[in-house]
Amino acid sequence: MLLPVMFLCLLLNAWDSSQGSPPQYCYKPLGPSIDADGDLLLGAFFPLYYMKPEAARIRLSFLSQPNDEVAADRWLWKNYQYVLAFYFAIQEINRDHHLLPNRSLGFQLYSALASNSLTLLNALYWLTGDHSLTPNYSCQTRSKSVVVLAGTSPVFSAEMGTILELYKIPQLTYGPFDPMLNDKKQFPSLYQMATSDSSLAHAMISLLLHFGWTWVGLLVSDDMKGEQFNQAIRAEMVKRGICLAFTFKLHETRTMYEKTETYFLYSVSISSANVHILYSNIRSLFTLEHLGVYYLTLGKVWLMTAKWDIVVDETQHMLHSFHGGFSFSPHKGKIPGLNTFLKTVNPSHYPEDFHFSELWFHFFRCLPAGSGCGNIGVCPPNVSLEFSPGHIDMLTVSDSSYLVYNAVYAVAHALHRVFLEKVEMGFPEDAAQPLILPWQLHPLLRTTQFTNNAGIDVSFHKGRTHMEDYDIQNIVSFPAGLRLLVTIGKFSFRNGSDQALAIREDMIEWPVGLKETPTSVCSQSCGPGLRKMPEEGRAVCCYTCVSCAEGEISNQTDAEQCIQCPEQEYPNTERTHCLHKLVTFLDFHDSLGIALACMALSLSVVTAAVLGIFVKHQDTPIVKANNHTLSYMLLISLLLCFLCSFLFIGRPNTATCLLRQITFALVFTLAVSAVLAKTITVVLAFKAMKPGRTMRRLLVSGAPNAVIPICFLIQLTLCGIWLATSPPFVDTDAHSEHGHIILLCNEGSITAFYCVLGFLGSLALGTFTVAFLARKLPDTFNEAKFLTFSMLVFCSVWVTFLPVYHSTKGKVMVAVEVSSILASGAGLLGCIFAPKCYIILIKPERNLLKSLRKSTFSKGV
């Protein structure tokens, strides 16, 4: 059976070590509570030290009985600030003539033993009103206790709430908000001073995005609140493109140095994620704190809530791990006079508070004058909490201390309204009686709303506007144990999506070894010109950077998709932005255009010269022998062929596009049909040497010349159909040549184009066949051989043209067609008329009738 807990104030007497005398102690037996009388009493439970059964500190052995001896595991000196804030609030209210006038508040202060077996121990002391444990009995005849302040731990508050609910005693909690405690069906008498931290996930995500941290680790407590935060921040991460490198749940009860936890902390230390989010209850933190001795996570940035102040303040070896981290604390106003109170208060002001004396001696190794504890060293007059050890900051008001202050005032305002209502209802004798039953406060607490001395509205009303402001503090630690929380930013969240983040980056102190903003990404950012390609089987934050495809750009970092450049633009070499394409075509100013134009002009001049020679020597036998009319027609058609090539050079327009292919088809049809007529004429001339033959009549009647108009009309009909159905038009080609838009003529109907070309090819093939069959006919001026060779050249050019034409694009395609026109025309001109011009100009003696007869006679012999 456990005895009532009796606290001993162990105060070290002055000891001269040089004398070698052992230290002496001043023993002072004390009860379980600290009492201060008043008209109305507030019960307060504060966690001033951490306790747990011995059995939880060692591995259980089935060979021995578990030892249930209770031991203080750790003093939480920072938490004594809760008590001082409590004292200060009661002191202010008792001095206020407008709030609870003529009435005073007292208190019964107990230590909140956060232990599974001792949680309700002091609660039972408070309920019985005596220092003996008698459940279901109260030794107080007229209780003046009206309310209980309890709980930084939701487990402690829930366990207290279960027993307090039996008596309908209101409980105000000053710990972090917990949704489990907000269930009014289960805890109708419990009120949370803290507001909901539902926007904490938004605040942390905003900070992560501000620094570009998309690869983080998450540590949460293994309880309902931790799971709710886990789900909330995971959902927000999915929306904002942030990924989790790992998730670990911190359990409350663990055997020290268990393998799973040591492996976890080792994994954290080597994780590629440089940013870790911590969200846990106090009990779970001590497990992490113990193991942190062996696995310091240097170079990591920690994001945590303000309740981690307890561990940060009380564990010096963890300071190196948390140095450079960020703490999110609900915004709180500055309470006037509280800082001065903390600097001036000392144990002599509250002699009944043995915890204060213990803290003072722990800090300064002395006590104020008049402590009444033997020859203990007396502190100098200027000693105050302002000079407390550097790792325990007693002057910076914590969140829970601020909530304790508000809780006391909330009770005072509710009590004030009770007395006012009694006066207004005409019961002054009841108003004069300070005794109030605890259940009477519930309707008033639910509707209590006031503005505290810091200018902040305080309310338990559910319908209040959802506004949350967080101060973002940078944790700065020094080797000597001094720690500072420097406010470097603020996050504001209003109803809906209205949120704002403000950060002073120049004030941030980063973890050891980092001189600039660290990065925490699974994959390095993809710069402009690249896009992200997800890696199969990994988080979306893990990807490979690949270059944008042809014709696409990305002008931002970490682009999900590349942007297609408009038709008139093309990407630069780095594929970071689009450039305007230059409009180009087969121009007269291009080197290729100039060369083709010069060739066309030269061939036209040569053709005109040949025509002039033939006209000048039209009476000579060589001109007459080969039907000079057909020769003139062929030369004129060749001249037109060379001139039509100029339609292909220059900026295309509607007129040139319509005339280009049509003119080419018609004049070449005229030229080839003229060659065919000449070939037929040669054949008929040989066959007509015998009198009376039908061939002679056909030759005399000029029937071969009829081939020309027939072929021309057929081609003209095909061209007319082409123009009527789908005529050529001006078009652009933005893909054939990089960085250029080629202006060209689109044939319109490909079928019509190839029909025209096919007829021309068939005509050329027929002419070649006839000429080939007549190549060996004997005649002095027989040009059948030359016609055969000319058509061979013509057909070879256009057979070669077809594959080359289809393998090229843009203006090169046009140049190929122009070259084919000039080459085939030059072949006809050269093969047919070059030998004749040679005889006319170089060998005029062979261009005589007697030479013709002599040659014929010799061949006849």
C-alpha positions, 0 to 999 in steps of 0.5 A: 500500500502506498503511503501519502506522498510527503515532499521533503525540501532538501536544502543544502547548508553552507559547506566549506569543502576545505574543512572536509565536513559532510554536507548537512540538510535542512529537513522540512516535512510538508503536506501534499498541497499548497494552500492559500485561503480565500472566499472562494478556492481554485484547485490547481494541478501543475506538473512540476516533475515527471514520475513513473513507476520503477517497473517501467524503467527496467525490463520486467523479469518473471523471476522477481516481483515488480517493484512499485516504488515511486521515484521522481524521474525528472524535475520540470523547473520550467513548468513552475512558471505555470504556478507563478502565472497562477499567483500573478492572476490571483494577485491581480484579481484580488486587487481589482475593485471591479472584478469580484469586489469584496471577495478574494480568491484562494487556492489549493495547489497540487502537483499533477503526477503524470503516472498511470498509478498515481494520476488520481492520488492528489485528486482524491486528496483535493476531493476529500478535503483532508490528507487522508484518502477516503473515496466518496467522502468529503471531510469539508463541511462547507467547501469553498472550492469551485473549479479545477485547473488541470492538465498539460496532458490530455490523458491526465485531464481525461482521467481527472475529468472522469472523477470530477464529472461525478460532482459536476465540478468544472475543469479548465485545462491549460494544455494544448487543444485535444479533440478528444476532450472536446466531446461534451457527451463524454466530458460535459464539465471540461473546458479547454482554454486552448483554441483548436490547432486545426490550422497548424498543419497549414502553418507548417506546410506554408513554411515548408513551401516557403523554403522549398522543402518537399521531402520531410519526415514525420514523427507523431504520438501514437494516440488519437490526437497524433493520428488526427494530425497525421491525417490532416498534414498528410492530406495537405501535403498531397494537395501541395506536392510535399512527400513523406520520407518516413513516418514514425509513431512515438509510443508512450510506454517503451522499454528504454533502448528498445531495438526498434527505437534505436534503429529508428533514430539511426534511420532518422540521422541518415535519412535523406530528408533534412526536415523533420516534423515533430508532433507528440505528447509529453510522455512520448517525448522522454523516450525520444529524449533518452535515445537522443543521447546516443543519436544526435540528429545534427544538420536536421531542421525540426518543426515542432509545437510549443509544448516541446518547450518542456523537453527543450528546456529540461534536456541540455543534450537535446539542444544540439539536435533542436538548434536551428529548428522552428517552434509554432506557438499560438500568438499571445499578447503581452500581459502587462506586469507579468514580466516585472512580477517574474523578475521580482518574485522570490520564495519569501513572498510565498513561504508556504510554497516549498516547491519555490524554495526548492527551485530557488536553491536549485538555481542559485544555491542560496535562499532569500533572507528569512527562510528559516532553514539554519545557516543556509547561504543568504542570496544577494539582494539582486538575485532573481529569476532573471538570472536563472540558468541559461537552458531554463528561461523563466521570463519568456511566457510559455503557452501554457502559462498564458492559458493558466492566466486566462483560465483564472480570469475566466473563472473570475468573470464567471463568478462575478456574473453569478453574484451579479445575477443574484443581486439582479434577481433580488437576493442580496442575502445570497449574494453576500454569501460567497459559497457557490456550488460548482455546478452553478458555474457551467452555464456561465462558463459556456457563455463567458467572453472577455478581453484579457489585459493583453487585449486578446479576446477569450471565449468558450463560445463555439460559434466564434470566428475561426481565426488562428495566428501562430508565432514562428520561433527559431530555436537558438542554442549556445554551448553553455546551455543558453537557449533563445526562442527568436520570433522570426515570422508569423502565420495567420489563418482565417476562415476558408483559404485566407492565410498569410505567412511572413518570414524574416529570413535574415534573422534565422539561425540554421543548424550546426554545419549549415550556413545557408538555407538547407534543402530537403528534396527527394530529387533535385529541381528540374530547371527551365528546359526540363520537365519532371518524369515520375519514377515508378514505385516512388513518391511523386516528389521523386522524379527524373529530369528529362528534356522537353520534346521537340517544339516544346519549352518549360520556362519554370522550375520543376515543370510537370509538363512542357509547353508547346510553342505556337506554330509561328514560333520555335524553342531556343537551344535551351528550350526555355522560351519560344522565338519567332520563326523567320519567314523564308522562301526560295527568294531571288536574294538567296544564293540558291535562288540567284543560281537558279534564276541565272541558269533559267535566264542563260538557257532562255537566252540560248534558246532565243539565240537558237531560234534566231539562228533557225529563223535566219537559216530557214532556207537551208536544207538542214532546217527545211529537212526537219520541219522548221515549223515544228522546230520553231514551235519546240524552241518557243515551248522550250523558251517558255519552259525556261521562263516559267521557272521564274514563277517558282522563284520569289515570294509566293502569292495567289497568282504565282501559285495558280500559274506555277504548276499549270504553266509548267504542265502546259508548256512541257506538254507542248514541248514533248508533243512537238518532239513527238510530232517531229518523231512521227514526221521522221518515221512518215518521211522514211515510209513515204519514199515509195510513191502511192503509199498512204504514209506519203499522203499523211505526211503531205497532209501535215497529220503529224502536226495534229498531235500537238493540239490534241495533247495540249487540249487533253492537258488543258482539260486536266488542268481545268478540272484541277483548277475547278476542284481544288486549285493551288493556294499559298501555304506555310511550312513551319516544320521542315526547317528549324526556326523558319516558316517556309512560304510555299504553294500547296498543290491543293489536290494531290490527285489532280497534280499527279494526274497532270504529271502522269499525263506528261510522263506518259506522253514523254514515255510514248515519245521516247518509245517512238524515237527509240524505234526510229533511231536507225532510219537512214537519212542524212538529216535524220534526227531520230537519234537525237530525239531518242537521246533527248527523250532519254535525258528528259525521262531520266531527269523526271524519274530522278525527280520523283524520289528526290522531290518527296524526300525534301521539304520547304524551299529545297523541294521547290529548288528541286522542281526548278532544277528538273525543269531547267535540266530537262529543258536543257536536255531537249535543247542540247540534244536536238538543236546542238548538232544542227547549230554545229552544222549551221555555224561550224560546218556550213559546207555540209548544209548544202543540197549537193552535199545532201545528194552526194551523201544520199547517193553514196549511201544508196550505192 
